[in-house]
Amino acid sequence: MSSDEGGKKKILFSKGFRVFGGDSRRSSDYQELVTKKDEKKGKKRHASISTEAPSTQPPPPKLVVKSKNTDQKAIEEKENLDMLNLFKSCISKFATPSPLVFPCPSLTKYKTLNKSTIQQKEDMFEMCGNAIYRITVKIDCWSSLVLETDEFCETQESQLIPLSVQKSGYNLESNSASIKRKSNFESTIIVDVESDFPFYKQFFYKNLKVHHYLSKEEHVLVSIEKFNEVSRCIYRGPKGVVRCLIGKDESEKPQNYARFFSDPKSVTCIANDSGIDDKLCEMEEMATVSHYKFGVIYVKPGQTTEDQIFSNTESDCSPAFWNFLNLIGAKIELSKYSGYRGGLDVKTGSTGKYSYTSHTNTYDIMFHVAPLLPTLKGDEQGLEKKRHVGNDIVVLVFKERNAPKDMFDPQIITSHMSSVFVVVSPHNMKADNDMYTVGIASNAEIGTFPPYLNKNGLYKHDKNLKDFILRKMINAERSAMLTGTYRLNARKALKDQIDSIGKTFCK
C-alpha cells in the first residue's frame, strides 16, 4: 500500500469514515446499518421460538388485475341481461309489432312495439332510456310507428243522422257494425299519443353527443345521437317529424342516407350548441298538444236550420241538456277562470259569463257552448256564436227529438273547419234522464277513431259515457289533424321553421 493510500485511509477514518472495497460511509451510518441488521436477525430468531398462538387473521386478498376487455365484456353482459328483462316485462307490447314509418334495411331484425299499446309518457321514456343498442339483443322502442286504422262500412241504419249524408262526403258510425276491424286499433286510448311526448327535450336537449344535419335545399333537418351499433334520429321534413334508428354503416355518413337526403352535397353538419338546441326544443313544445276546444250546440225538436240552432239561448235548453253537460264537464265563471280558455274572454265578459270545462288523459278541454255565448241585437244568424263553434274541428250536438225522422243533418252547418259531429240524443228531456243514443258523422277523409260505438249505440248516464264522449272527441280531432288540409298546414309550418333555422345557423 502506498503512503498516499494509507494517508487517505487515516484521514477518512479520522473523520468518521470507513473504507470497504473503495466505498466510503460515515462510521455512525455504518453502525446504524449494522444495528438494524442485528435487530432483524433477532426478530427472526425470536419468531422461530415464539410460544404465542398463530394469528387468526386471514391473509390479505390477492390483488386481481382485470383487463379492459374483461371489464367491457362484463358491462355488455349486464346490459344484455337488462335488455332481456326489459323485453320480458313489456313482452305484450311487442306481440303484434306495428310497421315502422322509416324502416332501415340493415336493422330488419329489431323487435318493435305495437303502437296501440303506447299510453304513458313515463313508460315510453323508461323503455327508450333503458334501451342499449347492441348486437345480441335487438329491441327498438324509439322509432315512430305506422298508424294502423280500421275501415268504415256503409251504414244501413241510423237513428240520429240521415243515411243520405254518406253520399255527401261523410262517414257514419251508428253501432258496432259501422266499422270493419282490421287491427287492434280499437284498444288505442289516445290516437298517436306519443306525438305529444317531448322526445327531443328528454333525450337530445343539452346532449353534446347529438349532431344536426341540415339541407336547406330539401328543407330537411335530422338530429342524430350515435351509439355503438345504431344511431337514434329525429327527422323533420316533408314527411313530418319521424323518429327512427339507422345502422352502423348509415351512421358513418348520415348525409348519404337516401331516406333522409337525396343530395348529400347540400347537407351541413351542425354541432349541438345552445342556440340550435334551444330552438329545436322550442319547436317541439309548439307542436305538443295539451288542450282542446270543442263546440257544443243544442238542437230542439223540429229545428232543421243553422239559424234556428244558433238562436237558442240558455233558457231555451231542457234540463236534460244541462244534466248531460254536468256529466262530461264542470260549469265555470269565466271572469274567475285561469285555465285554458279556448279563445273565450275571461276579462270583459264579451263571450258570456259562464262556460264548461273538462279534463281527461292529461288534456284540458274548453267547450264553446253555443247557448251560453251572448246573442247580440240584430245578429239573427248568430254570427258571434258561429265565430267560435264554426272554428272548432269537432262539434258535440245535443239533439232532442219528437219523432223517429227528426234527425240532425251535419250539412246544415256552414263551416270549413267543423269536420266531426258527435250527436247525443236523450231518451227524455227531463233532468232525470239516464239513457242516451249516440251517433257520429265525420268527414270522409278522416279514418276511424276509437273508442268505437257499442252494439246498439245506447249508453247510460254514468262515468263510462263521460270517458267515451271525451275520448271520442279528442281522437276525432287528432285523426282529423293527420289528414287533408290540416296535415298540409302542419307540414308547411314545419318547413317554415326549418327554413328559419337554416337562415340562422347555416349561413
C-alpha positions in Angstrom: 0.0 0.0 0.0 1.3 3.4 -0.9 1.9 6.0 1.6 -0.7 8.1 -0.1 -3.4 5.4 0.1 -2.5 4.9 3.7 -2.7 8.5 4.4 -6.1 8.7 2.7 -7.5 5.9 4.8 -6.3 7.5 8.0 -7.8 10.8 7.0 -11.1 9.1 6.2 -11.1 7.2 9.4 -10.2 10.1 11.5 -13.2 12.0 10.0 -15.6 9.2 10.9 -15.4 7.2 7.6 -14.5 3.6 7.0 -13.5 2.2 3.7 -14.8 -1.1 2.2 -13.8 -2.0 -1.3 -13.4 1.5 -2.4 -16.9 2.5 -0.8 -16.8 5.0 1.9 -19.6 5.7 4.5 -19.6 7.6 7.8 -18.9 5.2 10.7 -22.0 6.4 12.5 -24.1 5.5 9.5 -22.4 2.2 9.2 -23.0 1.4 12.9 -26.7 2.2 12.5 -26.9 -0.1 9.5 -25.2 -2.9 11.5 -27.6 -2.4 14.4 -30.7 -2.6 12.1 -29.4 -5.8 10.6 -28.9 -7.3 14.0 -32.4 -6.3 15.1 -33.9 -8.0 12.1 -31.9 -11.2 12.8 -33.1 -11.1 16.4 -36.7 -10.8 15.3 -36.3 -13.8 13.1 -34.7 -15.8 15.9 -37.5 -14.8 18.3 -40.1 -15.6 15.8 -38.8 -19.1 15.4 -39.1 -19.9 19.1 -42.3 -18.0 19.9 -44.9 -19.8 22.0 -47.7 -17.4 21.1 -50.7 -18.8 19.2 -50.6 -18.2 15.5 -52.6 -15.3 14.1 -56.2 -15.9 13.2 -56.3 -13.0 10.8 -57.0 -14.2 7.2 -54.2 -13.5 4.7 -54.7 -10.3 2.7 -56.7 -10.8 -0.5 -54.7 -11.2 -3.6 -54.9 -8.3 -6.0 -56.6 -9.4 -9.2 -55.9 -7.1 -12.1 -58.7 -7.2 -14.7 -58.1 -6.4 -18.3 -60.1 -3.8 -20.0 -61.6 -6.5 -22.3 -62.9 -8.4 -19.2 -64.5 -5.3 -17.8 -66.1 -4.4 -21.1 -67.4 -7.9 -21.5 -69.0 -7.8 -18.1 -70.6 -4.5 -18.8 -72.1 -5.8 -22.1 -73.3 -8.9 -20.5 -75.1 -6.9 -17.8 -76.6 -4.6 -20.4 -77.8 -7.5 -22.5 -79.4 -9.0 -19.4 -81.1 -5.7 -18.7 -82.4 -5.6 -22.2 -83.8 -9.1 -21.9 -85.5 -8.2 -18.7 -86.9 -5.1 -20.3 -88.3 -7.1 -23.2 -89.8 -9.7 -20.9 -91.5 -7.1 -18.7 -93.0 -5.5 -21.8 -93.4 -8.6 -24.0 -97.1 -7.9 -24.6 -96.3 -4.6 -26.3 -94.1 -6.4 -28.8 -96.6 -9.2 -29.5 -98.0 -7.8 -32.8 -95.5 -5.2 -33.9 -96.6 -2.2 -35.9 -94.7 -1.3 -39.1 -92.0 1.4 -38.9 -92.5 4.7 -40.7 -88.8 4.8 -41.6 -87.5 1.2 -41.7 -83.7 0.9 -42.0 -82.6 -2.0 -44.3 -79.8 -3.0 -42.0 -82.0 -3.3 -38.9 -84.7 -5.7 -40.0 -84.2 -8.0 -37.0 -85.1 -5.4 -34.4 -88.3 -6.0 -32.5 -90.7 -3.1 -32.5 -93.7 -2.1 -30.3 -97.4 -2.2 -31.2 -98.5 1.4 -31.5 -101.8 0.9 -29.7 -100.0 -0.3 -26.5 -98.3 3.1 -26.1 -100.2 5.1 -23.5 -98.0 6.8 -20.8 -95.1 9.1 -21.5 -93.2 7.8 -18.4 -93.4 4.2 -19.6 -92.2 5.1 -23.1 -89.3 7.2 -21.8 -88.3 4.4 -19.4 -88.2 1.9 -22.3 -86.2 4.3 -24.5 -83.8 5.2 -21.7 -83.1 1.6 -20.8 -82.6 0.5 -24.4 -79.0 -0.4 -25.0 -78.4 -1.0 -28.7 -76.2 -4.0 -29.1 -75.8 -6.9 -31.5 -77.1 -9.6 -29.2 -80.5 -8.1 -28.1 -82.4 -6.1 -30.7 -85.2 -4.0 -29.4 -86.4 -0.8 -30.9 -88.6 1.3 -28.6 -87.6 4.5 -30.2 -88.9 4.6 -33.8 -92.2 6.1 -35.0 -94.8 3.5 -36.0 -97.4 3.5 -38.7 -100.9 4.3 -37.5 -102.9 1.3 -38.5 -106.6 2.1 -38.7 -109.8 0.2 -39.4 -112.4 0.8 -42.2 -115.8 2.3 -42.2 -118.7 0.2 -43.6 -121.6 1.7 -45.4 -124.2 2.1 -42.6 -127.6 0.7 -43.3 -129.4 2.1 -40.3 -129.1 5.3 -38.3 -131.4 6.8 -35.7 -129.9 10.3 -35.4 -128.2 11.2 -38.7 -129.7 10.8 -42.2 -128.2 7.9 -44.2 -128.0 10.2 -47.2 -125.0 12.1 -45.8 -122.9 9.1 -46.7 -123.2 10.2 -50.4 -122.2 13.7 -49.5 -118.7 13.1 -48.1 -119.5 11.8 -44.6 -118.9 8.5 -42.8 -121.5 7.4 -40.3 -121.0 5.4 -37.1 -124.2 4.3 -35.5 -123.3 1.0 -33.9 -120.6 -1.6 -33.7 -121.3 -2.9 -37.2 -120.4 0.5 -38.7 -116.7 -0.3 -38.6 -114.7 -3.3 -40.1 -112.0 -4.3 -37.7 -108.6 -4.9 -39.4 -106.3 -4.3 -36.5 -106.3 -3.8 -32.7 -106.7 0.0 -33.2 -109.8 -0.1 -31.2 -107.8 -0.7 -28.0 -105.9 2.6 -28.5 -106.6 5.1 -25.7 -105.4 8.3 -27.4 -104.6 8.3 -31.1 -100.9 8.9 -31.9 -100.3 9.9 -28.3 -96.5 9.7 -28.5 -96.5 12.7 -30.9 -97.1 14.8 -27.7 -94.2 13.2 -25.8 -91.1 15.6 -25.7 -88.5 13.1 -27.1 -86.1 15.8 -28.1 -86.2 17.5 -24.7 -85.8 14.2 -22.8 -83.0 12.6 -24.8 -81.3 15.2 -27.1 -81.5 18.5 -25.3 -78.1 19.6 -23.9 -76.7 16.3 -25.2 -73.2 17.1 -26.7 -73.2 13.7 -28.5 -76.0 15.0 -30.7 -75.3 16.5 -34.1 -77.7 18.0 -36.6 -77.7 17.5 -40.4 -79.4 20.2 -42.4 -80.3 20.6 -46.0 -81.7 24.0 -46.8 -82.5 23.0 -50.4 -84.5 19.9 -49.3 -86.0 21.5 -46.1 -84.8 18.6 -44.0 -83.3 18.7 -40.6 -82.1 15.5 -38.8 -80.8 15.2 -35.3 -78.6 12.2 -34.6 -77.1 10.6 -31.5 -74.6 7.8 -32.2 -74.3 4.5 -30.2 -72.0 1.5 -30.9 -74.3 -0.3 -33.3 -77.0 2.2 -34.2 -77.9 5.9 -34.1 -81.1 7.4 -32.7 -82.5 10.0 -35.1 -85.3 12.6 -35.2 -86.2 13.5 -38.8 -88.0 16.7 -39.7 -89.0 17.3 -43.3 -91.7 16.8 -45.9 -92.8 13.6 -44.2 -93.3 15.3 -40.9 -91.5 14.6 -37.7 -90.3 11.0 -37.5 -88.1 9.1 -35.0 -86.0 6.3 -36.3 -82.9 4.1 -35.9 -80.2 3.8 -38.5 -77.5 1.2 -38.6 -73.7 1.5 -38.1 -72.9 1.9 -41.8 -75.6 4.5 -42.3 -74.3 6.3 -39.2 -70.9 6.8 -40.7 -72.1 9.4 -43.2 -75.8 10.3 -42.5 -75.8 12.8 -45.3 -75.5 9.8 -47.7 -78.6 8.1 -46.3 -81.2 8.3 -49.1 -84.2 8.1 -46.8 -83.1 11.4 -45.3 -81.4 13.3 -48.2 -81.4 13.0 -51.9 -78.3 15.3 -52.4 -75.5 14.7 -49.8 -73.7 17.8 -51.1 -76.5 20.0 -49.8 -76.1 18.8 -46.2 -74.4 20.7 -43.5 -73.4 19.2 -40.1 -74.1 21.4 -37.1 -72.9 20.8 -33.6 -75.4 20.8 -30.8 -74.7 24.3 -29.4 -77.2 26.1 -27.1 -78.6 28.2 -30.0 -80.0 25.5 -32.2 -80.6 23.2 -29.2 -83.0 25.7 -27.6 -84.7 26.4 -31.0 -85.4 22.7 -31.6 -86.7 22.3 -28.1 -89.0 25.2 -28.6 -90.2 23.7 -31.9 -91.1 20.5 -30.1 -93.0 22.4 -27.4 -95.0 24.3 -30.0 -96.1 21.1 -31.7 -97.1 19.4 -28.5 -100.9 19.4 -27.8 -102.0 19.9 -24.2 -105.6 21.2 -24.6 -108.7 21.1 -26.9 -111.7 23.3 -27.6 -114.9 21.7 -28.8 -118.2 23.3 -30.0 -121.5 22.4 -28.3 -124.8 23.1 -29.9 -128.3 22.4 -28.6 -131.0 21.4 -31.2 -134.6 21.4 -30.1 -137.1 19.0 -31.6 -138.0 20.0 -35.2 -135.1 22.5 -35.7 -133.6 22.0 -39.1 -131.7 25.2 -39.9 -128.5 26.7 -38.7 -130.1 30.0 -37.8 -132.7 28.2 -35.6 -130.0 26.3 -33.8 -127.8 29.3 -33.1 -130.7 31.3 -31.9 -131.2 29.0 -28.9 -130.3 30.7 -25.6 -129.7 29.3 -22.1 -133.4 29.5 -21.2 -134.4 27.5 -24.3 -132.4 24.4 -23.2 -134.0 21.5 -21.5 -132.9 20.2 -18.0 -131.6 17.0 -19.8 -129.1 19.2 -21.7 -127.6 20.7 -18.6 -127.7 17.4 -16.8 -125.6 15.9 -19.7 -123.1 18.9 -19.6 -122.7 18.5 -15.9 -121.7 14.9 -16.5 -119.0 15.5 -19.0 -117.7 18.8 -17.7 -117.9 21.4 -14.9 -119.6 24.9 -15.1 -117.1 27.7 -14.5 -117.4 31.5 -14.3 -115.1 32.9 -17.0 -114.0 36.0 -15.1 -112.7 33.8 -12.3 -111.1 31.2 -14.5 -107.3 30.9 -15.0 -107.0 27.7 -17.0 -107.1 27.1 -20.8 -109.7 29.5 -22.1 -110.0 28.3 -25.7 -110.4 31.8 -27.1 -113.1 32.9 -24.7 -113.0 36.3 -23.0 -112.1 35.9 -19.3 -111.8 39.6 -18.6 -114.6 41.7 -20.1 -117.4 39.1 -20.4 -117.8 39.6 -24.2 -118.2 35.9 -24.7 -120.7 35.4 -21.9 -120.5 34.8 -18.1 -120.2 31.0 -17.9 -118.8 28.1 -19.8 -118.0 24.4 -19.3 -114.6 22.8 -19.0 -113.2 19.3 -18.5 -110.0 17.3 -18.2 -109.0 13.8 -19.3 -105.9 11.9 -20.2 -103.6 14.9 -19.4 -105.6 17.2 -21.7 -107.6 20.3 -20.7 -110.8 20.9 -22.6 -112.9 24.1 -23.1 -116.4 23.8 -24.5 -117.8 26.5 -26.7 -121.4 26.1 -25.5 -123.5 28.0 -28.1 -126.5 28.7 -25.8 -124.1 30.3 -23.2 -122.5 32.6 -25.8 -124.2 36.0 -25.9 -126.9 36.7 -28.5 -126.3 40.2 -29.9 -129.0 42.5 -31.1 -129.5 42.4 -34.8 -127.4 39.2 -35.1 -130.2 36.9 -36.2 -127.8 34.5 -37.8 -125.8 34.1 -34.6 -122.6 35.1 -36.3 -120.8 35.7 -32.9 -121.7 32.2 -31.8 -120.6 30.7 -35.2 -117.3 32.5 -34.9 -116.4 30.2 -32.0 -118.3 27.0 -32.8 -117.7 27.2 -36.5 -113.9 27.3 -35.9 -114.0 24.0 -33.9 -113.0 20.8 -35.7 -115.2 18.7 -33.5 -118.8 19.7 -32.5 -121.0 18.0 -29.9 -124.6 18.1 -30.9 -127.3 17.6 -28.2 -130.3 16.6 -30.3 -133.7 16.3 -28.8 -136.4 14.6 -30.9 -140.1 14.3 -31.2 -140.3 11.7 -34.0 -138.1 8.9 -35.5 -137.4 11.0 -38.5 -136.4 14.0 -36.5 -132.6 13.9 -37.2 -129.6 16.1 -37.3 -128.1 16.8 -40.7 -124.5 18.0 -40.4 -124.7 19.6 -43.9 -126.7 22.5 -42.4 -123.6 23.7 -40.5 -121.7 26.0 -42.9 -118.1 25.7 -41.7 -114.9 24.8 -43.4 -113.4 23.7 -40.0 -116.1 21.6 -38.4 -115.3 18.0 -39.6 -116.8 15.7 -37.0 -120.2 15.8 -35.3 -120.8 13.7 -32.2 -124.6 13.5 -31.9 -126.1 12.7 -28.5 -129.9 12.3 -28.0 -131.6 11.9 -24.6 -134.4 9.4 -24.2 -136.4 12.1 -22.4 -135.9 15.8 -21.9 -136.1 15.8 -18.1 -133.3 16.2 -15.6 -133.6 12.6 -14.5 -132.9 11.2 -18.0 -130.4 8.3 -17.7 -130.2 7.0 -21.2 -128.8 8.3 -24.5 -128.4 7.3 -28.1 -125.1 8.3 -29.7 -124.1 8.6 -33.4 -121.1 10.1 -35.2 -120.8 11.8 -38.6 -117.2 12.5 -39.8 -115.6 13.9 -43.0 -114.8 11.0 -45.4 -111.1 12.0 -45.4 -110.9 11.1 -41.7 -110.2 7.5 -40.8 -111.8 5.6 -38.0 -111.1 6.7 -34.4 -111.7 4.9 -31.1 -113.5 4.3 -28.9 -116.0 2.7 -31.2 -119.7 2.6 -30.6 -121.2 -0.4 -28.8 -123.6 -2.8 -30.3 -126.6 -0.5 -30.4 -125.3 3.0 -29.7 -127.1 3.1 -26.3 -125.4 4.5 -23.2 -126.3 5.1 -19.6 -125.7 8.4 -17.8 -122.5 7.4 -16.0 -118.7 7.9 -15.9 -118.3 5.4 -18.8 -120.3 7.7 -21.0 -118.2 10.6 -20.0 -115.0 8.8 -20.8 -116.4 7.6 -24.1 -117.5 11.1 -25.2 -114.4 12.9 -24.2 -112.0 10.4 -25.8 -114.2 10.1 -28.9 -113.9 13.9 -29.4 -110.2 14.1 -28.7 -109.4 11.2 -31.0 -111.7 12.7 -33.6 -109.7 15.9 -33.7 -106.3 14.0 -33.6 -107.4 11.9 -36.5 -108.6 14.9 -38.4 -105.2 16.6 -37.9 -103.5 13.7 -39.7 -105.5 14.2 -42.9 -106.1 16.6 -45.7 -105.8 20.3 -45.2 -104.8 20.1 -41.6 -101.8 17.9 -42.4 -100.7 20.1 -45.2 -100.9 23.2 -42.9 -98.8 21.4 -40.3 -96.2 20.4 -42.9 -96.0 24.0 -44.2 -95.4 25.3 -40.7 -92.7 22.8 -40.2 -91.0 23.7 -43.5 -91.0 27.4 -42.4 -89.4 26.5 -39.1 -86.6 24.5 -40.8 -86.0 27.4 -43.2 -85.7 29.8 -40.3 -83.2 27.5 -38.6 -81.2 27.3 -41.9 -81.0 31.1 -42.2 -79.9 31.4 -38.5 -77.4 28.6 -38.1 -76.3 27.7 -41.6 -75.4 31.0 -43.3 
